[in-house]
Amino acid sequence: MLADLLSLVGTGHEAALEKREALTRELLASAPFGLEKKTCCLTLLAGAGTRWVKSLSLAKAGLGGKLCDTDADQTVRFPLDAPRGLFPVRNFISAEPSRIPMAAYALDAVKGLGRHVIVIRGWEAEIRSGIIDALGIDGESVKFCTQKEGPSGKVLGHGDAARQSRELWRDSSYVIANFGGDANSPLTVAASLLAMARLDELGENVGLLLPVAKIKNPAYRVILDERGLPQAFEHNKLGGMTAGRLPPSEGYTNVGIRVYRTEALSAAVDEIESSYWRKEYGYLIPGNDPEAHEFALDNVDALLARRGEARILAIAKAEELTPAKSFDEIANFEDAAKGVRAEWTKFLSAADSQ
């Protein structure tokens, strides 16, 4: 299985999806002792959410303040300045309550894999009571970091969130990064962390393991070289030579989950800060939107890919890439979460019967 894993993160990546559950079981059976004590789960809940606020405002206006059913009630009452991760969606994690905050899916997906660092912009008490306590996560294992605004008065991206919170995750060996608006699969997250730990044991120089899904015409395509290693990433914040120039086809895309070797993440964040941070502007990263002055985790990924330290694990399913960045995407998010959690429940049931 060790040699097989090396193939799956290289030229044999095509076979990873069909081995999704079997690989996860094998990795769980030989998981390093105390891995959770070496791991930090970095969940990002501090995005500005411009699309979300605009779409929620339109939905509220359409209802005219009237409460006619449960869905309308929660829409009218939900504050515009609250993080979208707190918006109540259908609960497929447990029997009760019928609705849970959207970000509960992201935090439950990393539950038990390590301690938690959550980057926020306010609403800590509501996140603690509505998500952390409700999911049964040990509150002592959770630290919050409030992301400060940049010179423009806006937060400057999830790479900057990682930079601002680095003192809280730097003493770990591995960092799982995810986002509060994604339908994360616990199976994908666990397999990716365990695979990263195994690659580390094998002495592979891997700084990033990126679970990916194959979809048609991905907006955030992962460009692979002849060895099956990530060479570049198409992204509207990164641009670059390949962005928007490839013919329509199936391709790999990230699903909002990253597993880093902490040393590699820390060094990359420090390098990007020292090279591109300007206190009067923010970040001036070549290829990024020059007006936004942001720093994305995608910039870290691109740096590690250029150094040959990034790998993909093509075990994710397309429905995992169903973020709810606007109000009208909630129904799609719920459908995706339903399928993702049904698979996880089935996987756990099979493991219990063995």
ChimeraX attribute file (.defattr): number of C-alpha atoms within 10 A of each C-alpha:
attribute: neighborCount
match mode: 1-to-1
recipient: residues
	/A:1	9
	/A:2	12
	/A:3	8
	/A:4	13
	/A:5	18
	/A:6	18
	/A:7	17
	/A:8	22
	/A:9	26
	/A:10	20
	/A:11	15
	/A:12	16
	/A:13	19
	/A:14	17
	/A:15	16
	/A:16	21
	/A:17	19
	/A:18	11
	/A:19	14
	/A:20	18
	/A:21	18
	/A:22	12
	/A:23	20
	/A:24	20
	/A:25	16
	/A:26	13
	/A:27	22
	/A:28	14
	/A:29	9
	/A:30	10
	/A:31	15
	/A:32	13
	/A:33	8
	/A:34	10
	/A:35	15
	/A:36	18
	/A:37	14
	/A:38	17
	/A:39	25
	/A:40	28
	/A:41	25
	/A:42	29
	/A:43	25
	/A:44	25
	/A:45	26
	/A:46	24
	/A:47	21
	/A:48	16
	/A:49	16
	/A:50	11
	/A:51	13
	/A:52	19
	/A:53	20
	/A:54	13
	/A:55	17
	/A:56	21
	/A:57	16
	/A:58	13
	/A:59	17
	/A:60	18
	/A:61	12
	/A:62	11
	/A:63	14
	/A:64	10
	/A:65	14
	/A:66	12
	/A:67	14
	/A:68	9
	/A:69	8
	/A:70	8
	/A:71	11
	/A:72	15
	/A:73	15
	/A:74	14
	/A:75	20
	/A:76	20
	/A:77	11
	/A:78	16
	/A:79	15
	/A:80	15
	/A:81	12
	/A:82	15
	/A:83	25
	/A:84	27
	/A:85	26
	/A:86	22
	/A:87	19
	/A:88	20
	/A:89	22
	/A:90	18
	/A:91	20
	/A:92	21
	/A:93	21
	/A:94	11
	/A:95	8
	/A:96	9
	/A:97	11
	/A:98	12
	/A:99	15
	/A:100	23
	/A:101	21
	/A:102	27
	/A:103	28
	/A:104	26
	/A:105	29
	/A:106	25
	/A:107	24
	/A:108	19
	/A:109	21
	/A:110	26
	/A:111	20
	/A:112	16
	/A:113	22
	/A:114	22
	/A:115	24
	/A:116	28
	/A:117	23
	/A:118	26
	/A:119	24
	/A:120	20
	/A:121	20
	/A:122	17
	/A:123	13
	/A:124	15
	/A:125	10
	/A:126	14
	/A:127	21
	/A:128	16
	/A:129	12
	/A:130	17
	/A:131	22
	/A:132	20
	/A:133	13
	/A:134	14
	/A:135	18
	/A:136	10
	/A:137	18
	/A:138	13
	/A:139	13
	/A:140	8
	/A:141	11
	/A:142	16
	/A:143	15
	/A:144	18
	/A:145	21
	/A:146	17
	/A:147	26
	/A:148	16
	/A:149	14
	/A:150	18
	/A:151	15
	/A:152	13
	/A:153	8
	/A:154	15
	/A:155	22
	/A:156	23
	/A:157	22
	/A:158	24
	/A:159	19
	/A:160	24
	/A:161	27
	/A:162	26
	/A:163	20
	/A:164	16
	/A:165	20
	/A:166	19
	/A:167	11
	/A:168	17
	/A:169	23
	/A:170	15
	/A:171	13
	/A:172	18
	/A:173	18
	/A:174	28
	/A:175	27
	/A:176	25
	/A:177	23
	/A:178	25
	/A:179	25
	/A:180	26
	/A:181	27
	/A:182	25
	/A:183	31
	/A:184	32
	/A:185	26
	/A:186	22
	/A:187	23
	/A:188	26
	/A:189	25
	/A:190	20
	/A:191	23
	/A:192	27
	/A:193	28
	/A:194	22
	/A:195	24
	/A:196	24
	/A:197	21
	/A:198	19
	/A:199	18
	/A:200	14
	/A:201	10
	/A:202	12
	/A:203	9
	/A:204	12
	/A:205	15
	/A:206	20
	/A:207	26
	/A:208	26
	/A:209	24
	/A:210	29
	/A:211	26
	/A:212	27
	/A:213	25
	/A:214	20
	/A:215	17
	/A:216	14
	/A:217	15
	/A:218	18
	/A:219	17
	/A:220	17
	/A:221	25
	/A:222	23
	/A:223	17
	/A:224	19
	/A:225	12
	/A:226	9
	/A:227	12
	/A:228	18
	/A:229	20
	/A:230	24
	/A:231	21
	/A:232	23
	/A:233	25
	/A:234	23
	/A:235	20
	/A:236	14
	/A:237	19
	/A:238	20
	/A:239	15
	/A:240	16
	/A:241	10
	/A:242	13
	/A:243	17
	/A:244	15
	/A:245	9
	/A:246	11
	/A:247	7
	/A:248	10
	/A:249	9
	/A:250	12
	/A:251	18
	/A:252	24
	/A:253	27
	/A:254	24
	/A:255	26
	/A:256	21
	/A:257	24
	/A:258	22
	/A:259	27
	/A:260	25
	/A:261	23
	/A:262	23
	/A:263	15
	/A:264	19
	/A:265	24
	/A:266	19
	/A:267	12
	/A:268	21
	/A:269	22
	/A:270	13
	/A:271	14
	/A:272	20
	/A:273	19
	/A:274	10
	/A:275	12
	/A:276	15
	/A:277	17
	/A:278	13
	/A:279	9
	/A:280	9
	/A:281	14
	/A:282	22
	/A:283	26
	/A:284	20
	/A:285	20
	/A:286	13
	/A:287	14
	/A:288	20
	/A:289	16
	/A:290	12
	/A:291	11
	/A:292	17
	/A:293	23
	/A:294	24
	/A:295	30
	/A:296	19
	/A:297	20
	/A:298	17
	/A:299	23
	/A:300	21
	/A:301	26
	/A:302	20
	/A:303	19
	/A:304	22
	/A:305	21
	/A:306	12
	/A:307	13
	/A:308	16
	/A:309	20
	/A:310	22
	/A:311	27
	/A:312	26
	/A:313	27
	/A:314	27
	/A:315	27
	/A:316	28
	/A:317	18
	/A:318	17
	/A:319	21
	/A:320	23
	/A:321	21
	/A:322	21
	/A:323	21
	/A:324	22
	/A:325	19
	/A:326	17
	/A:327	19
	/A:328	13
	/A:329	14
	/A:330	20
	/A:331	13
	/A:332	15
	/A:333	23
	/A:334	20
	/A:335	15
	/A:336	22
	/A:337	26
	/A:338	17
	/A:339	15
	/A:340	23
	/A:341	22
	/A:342	13
	/A:343	16
	/A:344	18
	/A:345	15
	/A:346	11
	/A:347	15
	/A:348	11
	/A:349	11
	/A:350	10
	/A:351	10
	/A:352	8
	/A:353	6
	/A:354	5
